[in-house]
Amino acid sequence: SKSPERREIMRAYGADLELVEGDITDARERADELEAEGMVQVRQFENPANPEAHYRTTGAEILEQVGGSTVDALVAGIGTGGTITGTGRRLREAFPDLEVVGVEPEDSAVLSGGDVSGDSFQGMGPGFVSPNLDRDLLDGVEVVDVEAAEAECRRLAREEGLLVGQSSGGSLLAAKRVARRLADEHDVDPGACPGTDNNVGILEESPPAREPIPDECPLVVTVFWDSGERYMSTGMFDGE
């Protein structure tokens, strides 16, 4: 069910692929059978090293990138739960009032009480609640549909030069919603806060000075997981 590019990447690392009919639950059951035969499972849904890695690295990287600014919210897609759990814990330590908002697909919105009717996203919305997800950390969950997420991926590529995958596009859409809500809650004029333009004048001899961001503008952080190069065969970038 995953893109051919992802399969070829695994083969390049020396993996022997066994494709399983069904969804990720069926694949996990087959992995359990292989483990019983002597193979080793990394168990990304249960392995505590998953969120711990994000606590130590992703969270630390974000803190370095924002400098002395206060992060108001972390918005991240939920698959194994490792990214949002580890990163959220680290940022919550630095910013006690931080909102942690998860993102899940419309057709697999189990955290929002929805039914599992599909597996449209690669890397997000496994159809069950991962043991690695710290649900107590979440302040809310945003739901996105795959068509809107893919449209955002195309916009990012064509307007901002960022080639990312489905879950990244969906997470950015949700992050924008959260940013608008926070601005409204604090009576901040959205027009005073930076939009999506990325004109830094790189090709100019004297790049224009960038206006300072008003202190009252919310700072919302999200995560882009992988490159859109893994999705070329899906036709995701062929649309308008």
N, CA, C and O of each residue as an XYZ file, in Angstrom:
960
protein
N       0.820     -1.206      0.000
C       0.000      0.000      0.000
C       0.858      1.262      0.000
O       0.354      2.348     -0.285
N       2.113      1.139      0.307
C       2.994      2.305      0.339
C       3.576      2.558     -1.041
O       3.581      1.681     -1.904
N       4.072      3.790     -1.232
C       4.546      4.179     -2.559
C       5.739      3.333     -2.987
O       6.512      2.878     -2.144
N       5.894      3.119     -4.297
C       7.051      2.364     -4.796
C       8.373      2.969     -4.353
O       9.340      2.243     -4.119
N       8.426      4.303     -4.235
C       9.677      4.941     -3.797
C      10.067      4.468     -2.402
O      11.238      4.198     -2.139
N       9.104      4.372     -1.527
C       9.396      3.912     -0.164
C       9.897      2.463     -0.183
O      10.815      2.104      0.555
N       9.293      1.656     -1.019
C       9.726      0.261     -1.107
C      11.167      0.175     -1.608
O      11.965     -0.609     -1.094
N      11.493      0.985     -2.615
C      12.844      0.951     -3.172
C      13.876      1.453     -2.172
O      15.007      0.969     -2.148
N      13.493      2.415     -1.352
C      14.411      2.896     -0.311
C      14.732      1.764      0.657
O      15.886      1.585      1.045
N      13.712      1.000      1.047
C      13.946     -0.124      1.958
C      14.847     -1.169      1.311
O      15.737     -1.716      1.961
N      14.615     -1.443      0.035
C      15.469     -2.412     -0.664
C      16.909     -1.908     -0.730
O      17.851     -2.691     -0.614
N      17.074     -0.601     -0.917
C      18.422     -0.032     -0.982
C      19.177     -0.239      0.322
O      20.403     -0.353      0.327
N      18.442     -0.287      1.423
C      19.067     -0.535      2.725
C      19.300     -2.029      2.972
O      19.827     -2.421      4.013
N      18.904     -2.847      2.006
C      19.151     -4.278      2.121
C      17.980     -5.094      2.616
O      18.139     -6.276      2.918
N      16.801     -4.489      2.707
C      15.638     -5.200      3.238
C      15.014     -6.114      2.191
O      14.996     -5.793      1.002
N      14.506     -7.248      2.642
C      13.661     -8.110      1.824
C      12.214     -7.750      2.148
O      11.791     -7.871      3.298
N      11.461     -7.313      1.160
C      10.098     -6.857      1.401
C       9.088     -7.982      1.244
O       9.150     -8.769      0.300
N       8.167     -8.041      2.175
C       7.023     -8.939      2.064
C       5.775     -8.066      2.155
O       5.456     -7.561      3.231
N       5.070     -7.882      1.047
C       3.877     -7.044      1.023
C       2.684     -7.832      1.551
O       2.467     -8.983      1.171
N       1.916     -7.197      2.429
C       0.800     -7.855      3.106
C      -0.515     -7.227      2.657
O      -0.656     -6.004      2.658
N      -1.471     -8.064      2.275
C      -2.803     -7.567      1.914
C      -3.502     -7.037      3.166
O      -3.379     -7.615      4.246
N      -4.240     -5.928      3.012
C      -4.973     -5.375      4.145
C      -4.382     -4.076      4.631
O      -3.745     -3.346      3.871
N      -4.597     -3.786      5.917
C      -4.107     -2.537      6.481
C      -2.934     -2.794      7.412
O      -2.373     -3.890      7.435
N      -2.567     -1.768      8.184
C      -1.373     -1.882      9.021
C      -1.553     -2.917     10.129
O      -0.574     -3.502     10.593
N      -2.795     -3.147     10.555
C      -3.035     -4.176     11.570
C      -2.659     -5.550     11.030
O      -2.080     -6.365     11.749
N      -2.988     -5.809      9.772
C      -2.612     -7.084      9.149
C      -1.096     -7.204      9.030
O      -0.534     -8.279      9.238
N      -0.442     -6.101      8.697
C       1.018     -6.120      8.588
C       1.659     -6.392      9.942
O       2.645     -7.123     10.034
N       1.095     -5.803     10.991
C       1.640     -6.035     12.341
C       1.462     -7.489     12.767
O       2.340     -8.064     13.411
N       0.328     -8.081     12.406
C       0.102     -9.487     12.744
C       1.119    -10.379     12.040
O       1.620    -11.340     12.623
N       1.419    -10.055     10.786
C       2.424    -10.837     10.059
C       3.799    -10.641     10.682
O       4.588    -11.583     10.758
N       4.088     -9.427     11.125
C       5.374     -9.164     11.777
C       5.493     -9.961     13.077
O       6.575    -10.438     13.419
N       4.379    -10.104     13.799
C       4.393    -10.906     15.024
C       4.716    -12.368     14.707
O       5.437    -13.030     15.453
N       4.174    -12.858     13.597
C       4.463    -14.238     13.192
C       5.945    -14.413     12.885
O       6.556    -15.406     13.280
N       6.518    -13.442     12.177
C       7.942    -13.521     11.844
C       8.803    -13.415     13.097
O       9.852    -14.052     13.193
N       8.355    -12.608     14.056
C       9.103    -12.487     15.309
C       9.123    -13.820     16.054
O      10.130    -14.198     16.651
N       8.001    -14.517     16.007
C       7.921    -15.822     16.660
C       8.865    -16.831     16.016
O       9.246    -17.826     16.633
N       9.239    -16.556     14.753
C      10.175    -17.434     14.045
C      11.631    -17.031     14.279
O      12.547    -17.656     13.744
N      11.840    -15.984     15.083
C      13.207    -15.605     15.425
C      13.663    -14.255     14.924
O      14.786    -13.841     15.209
N      12.815    -13.554     14.181
C      13.196    -12.226     13.710
C      12.956    -11.184     14.806
O      12.297    -11.463     15.807
N      13.498     -9.986     14.602
C      13.399     -8.917     15.600
C      12.519     -7.798     15.062
O      12.683     -7.360     13.923
N      11.590     -7.341     15.883
C      10.759     -6.192     15.527
C      11.273     -4.939     16.232
O      11.582     -4.974     17.423
N      11.360     -3.851     15.503
C      11.726     -2.575     16.121
C      10.555     -2.039     16.940
O      10.758     -1.347     17.938
N       9.348     -2.354     16.526
C       8.122     -1.977     17.238
C       8.032     -0.467     17.459
O       8.064      0.004     18.596
N       7.920      0.275     16.383
C       7.888      1.734     16.476
C       6.662      2.260     17.220
O       6.691      3.375     17.741
N       5.592      1.477     17.277
C       4.401      1.927     17.996
C       4.531      1.754     19.510
O       3.848      2.438     20.273
N       5.405      0.843     19.947
C       5.556      0.580     21.378
C       6.929      0.941     21.931
O       7.066      1.151     23.137
N       7.934      1.018     21.089
C       9.313      1.214     21.539
C       9.492      2.612     22.134
O       9.311      3.600     21.422
N       9.846      2.724     23.427
C      10.006      4.045     24.051
C      11.155      4.851     23.470
O      11.235      6.060     23.691
N      12.050      4.197     22.725
C      13.145      4.936     22.085
C      12.614      5.894     21.026
O      13.279      6.872     20.684
N      11.421      5.621     20.506
C      10.823      6.484     19.487
C      10.542      7.885     20.043
O      11.142      8.844     19.555
N       9.664      8.052     21.035
C       9.453      9.400     21.573
C      10.690      9.974     22.248
O      10.891     11.189     22.243
N      11.512      9.119     22.823
C      12.725      9.609     23.487
C      13.663     10.276     22.495
O      14.294     11.282     22.817
N      13.761      9.725     21.290
C      14.616     10.328     20.264
C      14.129     11.729     19.919
O      14.938     12.639     19.739
N      12.810     11.911     19.824
C      12.264     13.239     19.514
C      12.414     14.186     20.697
O      12.606     15.387     20.511
N      12.328     13.659     21.896
C      12.552     14.492     23.086
C      13.971     15.051     23.071
O      14.193     16.229     23.348
N      14.916     14.192     22.745
C      16.328     14.601     22.790
C      16.756     15.434     21.588
O      17.608     16.313     21.719
N      16.179     15.171     20.425
C      16.684     15.815     19.207
C      15.713     16.818     18.587
O      16.051     17.993     18.445
N      14.515     16.374     18.216
C      13.569     17.285     17.564
C      13.193     18.440     18.480
O      13.194     19.597     18.061
N      12.875     18.126     19.725
C      12.529     19.177     20.672
C      13.668     20.149     20.886
O      13.461     21.362     20.914
N      14.882     19.616     21.039
C      16.051     20.477     21.239
C      16.308     21.349     20.015
O      16.677     22.516     20.150
N      16.116     20.787     18.822
C      16.325     21.557     17.589
C      15.338     22.721     17.493
O      15.716     23.828     17.109
N      14.085     22.473     17.840
C      13.081     23.535     17.792
C      13.424     24.641     18.776
O      13.319     25.821     18.444
N      13.832     24.273     19.977
C      14.200     25.279     20.976
C      15.349     26.143     20.479
O      15.368     27.353     20.706
N      16.302     25.523     19.802
C      17.427     26.283     19.258
C      16.954     27.219     18.147
O      17.406     28.361     18.062
N      16.053     26.742     17.302
C      15.607     27.535     16.163
C      14.753     28.735     16.569
O      14.832     29.781     15.927
N      13.953     28.611     17.603
C      13.089     29.730     17.991
C      13.822     30.751     18.847
O      13.284     31.823     19.128
N      15.040     30.434     19.265
C      15.802     31.380     20.068
C      15.098     31.654     21.385
O      14.721     30.729     22.104
N      14.924     32.932     21.696
C      14.286     33.285     22.959
C      12.790     33.466     22.850
O      12.154     33.892     23.814
N      12.205     33.153     21.693
C      10.761     33.329     21.511
C       9.975     32.234     22.229
O      10.461     31.117     22.405
N       8.772     32.568     22.633
C       7.892     31.619     23.303
C       7.031     30.893     22.276
O       6.360     31.527     21.462
N       7.052     29.584     22.317
C       6.215     28.784     21.419
C       4.836     28.646     22.051
O       4.706     28.202     23.192
N       3.809     29.030     21.298
C       2.442     28.963     21.813
C       1.788     27.610     21.565
O       0.948     27.172     22.352
N       2.167     26.948     20.483
C       1.532     25.666     20.173
C       2.446     24.804     19.315
O       3.196     25.302     18.475
N       2.364     23.501     19.549
C       2.980     22.495     18.686
C       1.846     21.747     18.010
O       0.954     21.222     18.677
N       1.881     21.698     16.688
C       0.866     20.976     15.921
C       1.580     19.911     15.102
O       2.454     20.235     14.298
N       1.222     18.647     15.291
C       1.947     17.578     14.597
C       1.031     16.410     14.292
O       0.142     16.079     15.077
N       1.254     15.792     13.148
C       0.506     14.613     12.759
C       0.805     13.444     13.681
O       1.885     13.353     14.265
N      -0.168     12.553     13.802
C      -0.027     11.407     14.699
C      -0.064     10.116     13.903
O      -1.048      9.804     13.233
N       1.022      9.379     13.988
C       1.105      8.045     13.419
C       1.477      7.096     14.542
O       0.607      6.513     15.189
N       2.776      6.944     14.771
C       3.229      6.163     15.925
C       3.054      6.934     17.221
O       3.037      6.340     18.299
N       2.924      8.254     17.129
C       2.826      9.088     18.323
C       4.171      9.534     18.856
O       4.235     10.286     19.828
N       5.254      9.076     18.229
C       6.587      9.396     18.729
C       6.946     10.862     18.618
O       7.483     11.445     19.560
N       6.654     11.467     17.467
C       7.023     12.869     17.259
C       6.306     13.783     18.233
O       6.944     14.567     18.936
N       4.974     13.688     18.281
C       4.220     14.626     19.103
C       4.439     14.378     20.590
O       4.412     15.321     21.381
N       4.656     13.131     20.982
C       4.874     12.828     22.395
C       6.238     13.314     22.865
O       6.331     14.034     23.859
N       7.290     12.928     22.162
C       8.630     13.324     22.582
C       8.866     14.813     22.462
O       9.373     15.445     23.388
N       8.493     15.382     21.307
C       8.689     16.810     21.085
C       7.800     17.621     22.014
O       8.232     18.628     22.574
N       6.558     17.182     22.175
C       5.632     17.894     23.053
C       6.104     17.920     24.491
O       5.987     18.948     25.157
N       6.634     16.815     24.985
C       7.142     16.782     26.358
C       8.294     17.755     26.549
O       8.367     18.461     27.555
N       9.192     17.785     25.574
C      10.357     18.683     25.694
C       9.929     20.140     25.648
O      10.401     20.948     26.448
N       9.041     20.489     24.721
C       8.608     21.878     24.606
C       7.734     22.291     25.783
O       7.782     23.447     26.205
N       6.939     21.375     26.321
C       6.091     21.698     27.472
C       6.952     22.020     28.691
O       6.572     22.846     29.521
N       8.103     21.371     28.800
C       9.018     21.706     29.897
C       9.495     23.151     29.792
O       9.604     23.858     30.793
N       9.779     23.579     28.554
C      10.273     24.942     28.337
C       9.150     25.966     28.363
O       9.347     27.104     28.792
N       7.967     25.557     27.902
C       6.823     26.474     27.806
C       5.606     25.800     28.446
O       4.851     25.118     27.754
N       5.407     25.978     29.744
C       4.324     25.273     30.450
C       2.933     25.523     29.883
O       2.053     24.673     30.017
N       2.719     26.676     29.252
C       1.397     26.993     28.704
C       1.230     26.540     27.250
O       0.235     26.871     26.605
N       2.193     25.791     26.744
C       2.156     25.324     25.356
C       0.918     24.476     25.082
O       0.560     23.611     25.881
N       0.269     24.730     23.946
C      -0.787     23.841     23.463
C      -0.156     22.759     22.598
O       0.690     23.051     21.752
N      -0.559     21.527     22.803
C      -0.110     20.418     21.964
C      -1.331     19.889     21.216
O      -2.275     19.377     21.818
N      -1.291     20.022     19.898
C      -2.446     19.666     19.070
C      -2.048     18.598     18.059
O      -1.124     18.794     17.270
N      -2.742     17.481     18.088
C      -2.475     16.415     17.138
C      -3.247     16.609     15.843
O      -4.205     17.380     15.783
N      -2.818     15.903     14.814
C      -3.482     15.951     13.508
C      -3.717     14.520     13.044
O      -2.813     13.687     13.106
N      -4.923     14.234     12.582
C      -5.225     12.899     12.072
C      -6.093     13.001     10.822
O      -6.791     13.996     10.625
N      -6.051     11.972      9.978
C      -6.820     11.996      8.730
C      -8.321     11.900      8.974
O      -8.773     11.301      9.950
N      -9.072     12.496      8.079
C     -10.530     12.474      8.180
C     -11.070     11.050      8.123
O     -12.059     10.738      8.787
N     -10.432     10.181      7.338
C     -10.953      8.819      7.191
C     -10.365      7.843      8.204
O     -10.571      6.633      8.103
N      -9.622      8.380      9.193
C      -9.076      7.526     10.246
C      -8.937      8.340     11.528
O      -7.895      8.337     12.184
N     -10.027      9.040     11.865
C      -9.991      9.988     12.984
C     -10.383      9.307     14.292
O     -11.386      9.669     14.907
N      -9.600      8.331     14.712
C      -9.949      7.553     15.901
C      -9.884      8.395     17.171
O     -10.677      8.180     18.088
N      -8.959      9.346     17.242
C      -8.837     10.180     18.439
C      -9.987     11.170     18.551
O     -10.318     11.628     19.645
N     -10.590     11.496     17.422
C     -11.719     12.429     17.402
C     -13.057     11.708     17.488
O     -14.111     12.338     17.397
N     -13.020     10.400     17.662
C     -14.249      9.629     17.777
C     -14.850      9.209     16.461
O     -15.996      8.760     16.418
N     -14.092      9.346     15.374
C     -14.599      8.974     14.065
C     -14.349      7.514     13.734
O     -13.647      6.806     14.456
N     -14.935      7.081     12.635
C     -14.750      5.709     12.170
C     -13.515      5.617     11.283
O     -13.058      6.613     10.722
N     -12.988      4.415     11.169
C     -11.876      4.162     10.256
C     -12.470      3.656      8.954
O     -12.961      2.530      8.876
N     -12.419      4.504      7.930
C     -13.034      4.132      6.656
C     -12.029      4.062      5.514
O     -12.398      3.778      4.375
N     -10.752      4.320      5.819
C      -9.750      4.285      4.767
C      -8.352      4.421      5.323
O      -8.146      4.537      6.531
N      -7.395      4.405      4.413
C      -5.981      4.521      4.780
C      -5.317      5.432      3.755
O      -4.366      5.038      3.080
N      -5.839      6.672      3.648
C      -5.425      7.568      2.575
C      -4.053      8.183      2.803
O      -3.330      8.452      1.844
N      -3.686      8.407      4.053
C      -2.408      9.040      4.363
C      -1.323      7.994      4.567
O      -1.543      6.969      5.212
N      -0.157      8.265      4.014
C       1.002      7.423      4.286
C       1.784      8.071      5.431
O       2.323      9.168      5.286
N       1.836      7.381      6.564
C       2.610      7.887      7.691
C       1.795      8.577      8.761
O       2.364      9.090      9.724
N       0.468      8.608      8.624
C      -0.366      9.276      9.621
C      -1.714      8.577      9.682
O      -2.251      8.165      8.653
N      -2.264      8.441     10.888
C      -3.566      7.812     11.032
C      -3.535      6.315     10.838
O      -4.083      5.820      9.852
N      -2.904      5.559     11.757
C      -2.797      4.108     11.579
C      -4.110      3.356     11.765
O      -4.197      2.177     11.422
N      -5.136      4.022     12.305
C      -6.409      3.337     12.517
C      -6.589      2.821     13.926
O      -7.601      2.187     14.227
N      -5.629      3.078     14.797
C      -5.712      2.696     16.204
C      -4.870      3.690     17.000
O      -4.102      4.461     16.424
N      -5.013      3.670     18.307
C      -4.235      4.574     19.161
C      -2.933      3.883     19.535
O      -2.936      2.840     20.189
N      -1.839      4.465     19.120
C      -0.526      3.878     19.375
C      -0.179      3.942     20.862
O      -0.425      4.963     21.504
N       0.389      2.869     21.421
C       0.835      2.908     22.814
C       1.860      4.007     23.089
O       1.972      4.476     24.221
N       2.606      4.419     22.071
C       3.606      5.467     22.272
C       2.996      6.863     22.360
O       3.700      7.814     22.698
N       1.715      7.009     22.068
C       1.080      8.318     22.135
C       0.663      8.636     23.565
O      -0.099      7.887     24.178
N       1.163      9.747     24.091
C       0.764     10.224     25.416
C      -0.485     11.087     25.238
O      -0.382     12.282     24.960
N      -1.651     10.489     25.396
C      -2.904     11.210     25.157
C      -3.123     12.326     26.172
O      -3.785     13.318     25.869
N      -2.571     12.173     27.374
C      -2.721     13.215     28.390
C      -1.999     14.496     27.993
O      -2.289     15.566     28.527
N      -1.063     14.391     27.061
C      -0.299     15.550     26.610
C      -1.107     16.423     25.652
O      -0.826     17.612     25.502
N      -2.113     15.827     25.003
C      -2.852     16.518     23.947
C      -3.883     17.490     24.509
O      -4.625     17.172     25.438
N      -3.908     18.687     23.918
C      -4.946     19.666     24.234
C      -6.071     19.636     23.209
O      -7.153     20.171     23.453
N      -5.823     19.020     22.081
C      -6.833     18.951     21.041
C      -6.330     18.172     19.849
O      -5.148     17.837     19.764
N      -7.236     17.883     18.923
C      -6.897     17.151     17.701
C      -7.594     17.825     16.521
O      -8.792     18.106     16.578
N      -6.847     18.081     15.462
C      -7.392     18.629     14.223
C      -7.515     17.502     13.194
O      -6.676     16.604     13.143
N      -8.557     17.560     12.386
C      -8.796     16.551     11.355
C      -8.602     17.185      9.983
O      -9.094     18.284      9.728
N      -7.885     16.492      9.101
C      -7.646     16.999      7.747
C      -7.995     15.912      6.729
O      -7.899     14.720      7.019
N      -8.403     16.343      5.531
C      -8.662     15.358      4.481
C      -7.491     15.337      3.504
O      -6.766     16.322      3.363
N      -7.322     14.223      2.847
C      -6.126     13.992      2.047
C      -6.052     14.920      0.843
O      -4.958     15.332      0.459
N      -7.180     15.259      0.242
C      -7.148     16.137     -0.933
C      -6.647     17.527     -0.566
O      -5.855     18.118     -1.300
N      -7.104     18.050      0.562
C      -6.633     19.365      1.004
C      -5.155     19.315      1.370
O      -4.410     20.253      1.088
N      -4.733     18.221      1.997
C      -3.325     18.081      2.375
C      -2.430     18.028      1.141
O      -1.369     18.651      1.112
N      -2.856     17.286      0.125
C      -2.050     17.188     -1.092
C      -2.021     18.513     -1.845
O      -1.006     18.863     -2.448
N      -3.125     19.250     -1.815
C      -3.139     20.578     -2.437
C      -2.153     21.506     -1.734
O      -1.489     22.321     -2.373
N      -2.065     21.374     -0.420
C      -1.107     22.196      0.330
C       0.324     21.787      0.005
O       1.216     22.634     -0.030
N       0.551     20.503     -0.230
C       1.885     20.047     -0.650
C       2.272     20.675     -1.986
O       3.412     21.099     -2.171
N       1.331     20.733     -2.903
C       1.616     21.348     -4.206
C       1.899     22.840     -4.051
O       2.800     23.374     -4.699
N       1.132     23.511     -3.195
C       1.375     24.935     -2.967
C       2.759     25.164     -2.362
O       3.480     26.071     -2.776
N       3.121     24.344     -1.392
C       4.433     24.479     -0.757
C       5.552     24.321     -1.774
O       6.535     25.062     -1.749
N       5.399     23.350     -2.668
C       6.438     23.106     -3.669
C       6.543     24.268     -4.649
O       7.644     24.719     -4.967
N       5.406     24.750     -5.124
C       5.408     25.743     -6.196
C       5.610     27.170     -5.697
O       6.155     28.007     -6.417
N       5.176     27.451     -4.474
C       5.271     28.816     -3.973
C       6.413     29.025     -2.984
O       6.947     30.130     -2.878
N       6.791     27.971     -2.259
C       7.795     28.142     -1.216
C       9.022     27.257     -1.398
O       9.952     27.307     -0.594
N       9.025     26.444     -2.457
C      10.199     25.629     -2.729
C      10.436     24.520     -1.731
O      11.574     24.100     -1.524
N       9.366     24.037     -1.105
C       9.471     22.958     -0.124
C       8.715     21.740     -0.653
O       7.499     21.788     -0.836
N       9.436     20.660     -0.893
C       8.842     19.442     -1.435
C       8.652     18.458     -0.284
O       9.610     17.838      0.179
N       7.417     18.321      0.167
C       7.147     17.506      1.352
C       6.023     16.516      1.066
O       5.362     16.579      0.030
N       5.826     15.600      2.013
C       4.832     14.553      1.855
C       3.477     14.902      2.443
O       3.277     15.991      2.981
N       2.544     13.954      2.331
C       1.147     14.166      2.708
C       0.964     14.629      4.148
O       0.270     15.612      4.406
N       1.585     13.924      5.079
C       1.381     14.263      6.485
C       1.920     15.646      6.810
O       1.394     16.324      7.693
N       2.964     16.072      6.106
C       3.509     17.413      6.316
C       2.523     18.471      5.831
O       2.290     19.466      6.516
N       1.944     18.256      4.650
C       0.950     19.190      4.137
C      -0.258     19.279      5.049
O      -0.767     20.370      5.308
N      -0.717     18.141      5.534
C      -1.855     18.130      6.445
C      -1.553     18.818      7.760
O      -2.399     19.526      8.306
N      -0.346     18.613      8.272
C       0.038     19.242      9.538
C       0.124     20.754      9.402
O      -0.244     21.485     10.322
N       0.610     21.230      8.249
C       0.687     22.678      8.051
C      -0.709     23.295      7.979
O      -0.940     24.366      8.540
N      -1.635     22.635      7.298
C      -3.007     23.139      7.261
C      -3.570     23.279      8.671
O      -4.178     24.295      9.009
N      -3.361     22.250      9.487
C      -3.861     22.286     10.861
C      -3.156     23.363     11.676
O      -3.786     24.033     12.495
N      -1.854     23.534     11.458
C      -1.104     24.556     12.189
C      -1.628     25.952     11.871
O      -1.692     26.808     12.754
N      -2.002     26.186     10.615
C      -2.573     27.484     10.238
C      -3.900     27.727     10.958
O      -4.178     28.836     11.412
N      -4.712     26.677     11.054
C      -5.984     26.813     11.774
C      -5.746     27.210     13.227
O      -6.397     28.111     13.757
N      -4.801     26.520     13.856
C      -4.501     26.802     15.262
C      -3.969     28.219     15.420
O      -4.339     28.920     16.362
N      -3.108     28.643     14.507
C      -2.556     29.998     14.578
C      -3.657     31.045     14.456
O      -3.652     32.043     15.176
N      -4.605     30.816     13.538
C      -5.712     31.765     13.383
C      -6.583     31.802     14.635
O      -7.022     32.867     15.069
N      -6.825     30.627     15.207
C      -7.646     30.578     16.422
C      -6.975     31.317     17.568
O      -7.623     32.087     18.277
N      -5.677     31.089     17.754
C      -4.958     31.765     18.833
C      -4.944     33.271     18.625
O      -5.076     34.037     19.581
N      -4.784     33.698     17.372
C      -4.806     35.134     17.083
C      -6.171     35.720     17.429
O      -6.257     36.805     18.005
N      -7.240     35.002     17.077
C      -8.592     35.479     17.387
C      -8.821     35.547     18.894
O      -9.404     36.504     19.403
N      -8.353     34.515     19.602
C      -8.560     34.468     21.049
C      -7.862     35.618     21.764
O      -8.311     36.063     22.821
N      -6.759     36.100     21.184
C      -5.998     37.183     21.814
C      -6.218     38.520     21.115
O      -5.459     39.469     21.313
N      -7.278     38.582     20.287
C      -7.640     39.826     19.594
C      -6.475     40.414     18.806
O      -6.263     41.627     18.797
N      -5.729     39.543     18.152
C      -4.609     39.981     17.321
C      -5.084     40.097     15.880
O      -5.745     39.192     15.371
N      -4.755     41.192     15.225
C      -5.102     41.375     13.821
C      -4.286     40.400     12.982
O      -3.062     40.525     12.930
N      -4.928     39.424     12.316
C      -4.163     38.456     11.518
C      -3.283     39.121     10.473
O      -2.237     38.586     10.104
N      -3.709     40.303      9.991
C      -2.917     41.004      8.987
C      -1.594     41.509      9.508
O      -0.688     41.813      8.731
N      -1.477     41.602     10.834
C      -0.228     42.077     11.426
C       0.796     40.962     11.572
O       1.972     41.216     11.836
N       0.341     39.726     11.399
C       1.233     38.578     11.565
C       1.684     38.065     10.200
O       0.974     38.239      9.210
N       2.859     37.435     10.139
C       3.386     36.971      8.848
C       2.487     35.928      8.211
O       1.903     35.081      8.887
N       2.390     36.016      6.873
C       1.593     35.041      6.141
C       2.473     33.959      5.563
O       3.433     33.523      6.199
N       2.146     33.520      4.345
C       2.899     32.421      3.740
C       3.947     32.909      2.756
O       4.696     32.098      2.212
N       4.022     34.227      2.510
C       5.031     34.730      1.579
C       6.422     34.465      2.124
O       6.666     34.586      3.325
N       7.330     34.104      1.232
C       8.687     33.779      1.652
C       9.688     34.598      0.852
O      10.722     34.081      0.427
N       9.386     35.863      0.647
C      10.239     36.735     -0.153
C      11.363     37.306      0.706
O      11.185     38.316      1.387
N      12.513     36.655      0.668
C      13.650     37.139      1.450
C      14.689     37.790      0.557
O      15.763     38.161      1.031
N      14.392     37.935     -0.723
C      15.297     38.654     -1.608
C      16.622     37.969     -1.834
O      17.650     38.639     -1.929
N      16.629     36.660     -1.923
C      17.884     35.925     -2.041
C      18.640     36.298     -3.312
O      19.871     36.309     -3.316
N      17.917     36.604     -4.394
C      18.573     36.892     -5.664
C      18.927     38.369     -5.821
O      19.466     38.767     -6.853
N      18.635     39.167     -4.833
C      18.925     40.589     -4.919
C      20.259     40.906     -4.257
O      20.684     40.230     -3.320
N      20.915     41.957     -4.770
C      22.183     42.364     -4.169
C      21.990     42.829     -2.743
O      22.791     42.515     -1.863
N      20.935     43.570     -2.520
C      20.636     44.077     -1.181
C      19.249     43.594     -0.775
O      18.256     44.260     -1.068
N      19.165     42.451     -0.110
C      17.862     41.915      0.279
C      17.105     42.915      1.146
O      17.704     43.588      1.985
N      15.797     43.014      0.947
C      15.011     43.947      1.760
C      14.982     43.523      3.218
O      15.003     42.334      3.536
N      14.933     44.503      4.089
C      14.862     44.202      5.520
C      13.513     43.570      5.829
O      12.483     44.005      5.314
N      13.523     42.560      6.656
C      12.270     41.905      7.024
C      11.685     42.608      8.237
O      12.393     42.918      9.195
N      10.391     42.854      8.184
C       9.727     43.526      9.286
C       9.731     42.611     10.513
O       9.497     41.410     10.384
N       9.995     43.165     11.701
C       9.949     42.334     12.906
C       8.535     41.824     13.153
O       7.555     42.521     12.893
N       8.448     40.620     13.649
C       7.144     40.029     13.938
C       6.634     40.594     15.256
O       7.346     40.531     16.259
N       5.425     41.142     15.286
C       4.882     41.676     16.537
C       4.851     40.619     17.632
O       4.567     39.450     17.370
N       5.144     41.034     18.856
C       5.203     40.091     19.972
C       3.880     39.372     20.200
O       3.863     38.239     20.679
N       2.771     40.026     19.859
C       1.474     39.423     20.144
C       1.088     38.334     19.148
O       0.118     37.613     19.381
N       1.815     38.199     18.057
C       1.502     37.152     17.081
C       1.809     35.778     17.658
O       2.874     35.588     18.244
N       0.897     34.806     17.507
C       1.166     33.466     18.034
C       2.291     32.781     17.265
O       2.408     32.933     16.049
N       3.106     32.033     17.981
C       4.168     31.242     17.358
C       3.755     29.777     17.429
O       3.744     29.168     18.498
N       3.418     29.231     16.277
C       2.954     27.848     16.183
C       3.981     27.042     15.406
O       4.385     27.430     14.309
N       4.400     25.928     15.971
C       5.434     25.084     15.377
C       4.803     23.803     14.840
O       3.934     23.213     15.482
N       5.249     23.379     13.659
C       4.863     22.070     13.150
C       6.102     21.371     12.621
O       7.201     21.926     12.648
N       5.918     20.148     12.138
C       7.047     19.316     11.717
C       6.780     18.777     10.318
O       5.685     18.292     10.033
N       7.784     18.864      9.446
C       7.736     18.228      8.130
C       8.619     16.987      8.193
O       9.818     17.091      8.453
N       8.029     15.800      7.955
C       8.746     14.545      8.197
C       9.620     14.096      7.031
O      10.785     13.746      7.223
N       9.064     14.106      5.834
C       9.834     13.503      4.749
C       9.676     14.280      3.454
O       8.860     15.195      3.350
N      10.470     13.897      2.479
C      10.501     14.583      1.192
C       9.369     14.115      0.285
O       8.964     12.953      0.317
N       8.872     15.041     -0.519
C       7.863     14.694     -1.506
C       8.387     13.782     -2.595
O       7.607     13.242     -3.380
N       9.708     13.600     -2.654
C      10.282     12.685     -3.646
C       9.761     11.263     -3.459
O       9.787     10.467     -4.398
N       9.291     10.940     -2.263
C       8.765      9.604     -1.998
C       7.332      9.428     -2.503
O       6.762      8.343     -2.390
N       6.757     10.484     -3.054
C       5.353     10.447     -3.456
C       5.147     10.734     -4.935
O       4.006     10.856     -5.380
N       6.215     10.843     -5.702
C       6.098     11.218     -7.109
C       5.205     10.256     -7.892
O       4.420     10.693     -8.734
N       5.313      8.976     -7.631
C       4.555      7.985     -8.394
C       3.069      8.002     -8.060
O       2.272      7.409     -8.787
N       2.679      8.667     -6.980
C       1.269      8.706     -6.593
C       0.477      9.725     -7.400
O      -0.754      9.718     -7.372
N       1.179     10.610     -8.125
C       0.505     11.661     -8.874
C       0.099     12.843     -8.020
O      -0.647     13.715     -8.467
N       0.591     12.874     -6.787
C       0.192     13.924     -5.853
C       0.524     15.327     -6.352
O      -0.194     16.281     -6.053
N       1.606     15.453     -7.107
C       2.040     16.772     -7.560
C       1.555     17.100     -8.975
O       1.990     18.086     -9.569
N       0.660     16.277     -9.508
C       0.171     16.494    -10.869
C      -1.015     17.443    -10.926
O      -1.306     18.005    -11.983
N      -1.700     17.630     -9.813
C      -2.900     18.458     -9.812
C      -2.595     19.940     -9.779
O      -1.439     20.363     -9.769
N      -3.670     20.717     -9.761
C      -3.532     22.178     -9.719
C      -3.338     22.645     -8.286
O      -3.203     23.843     -8.040
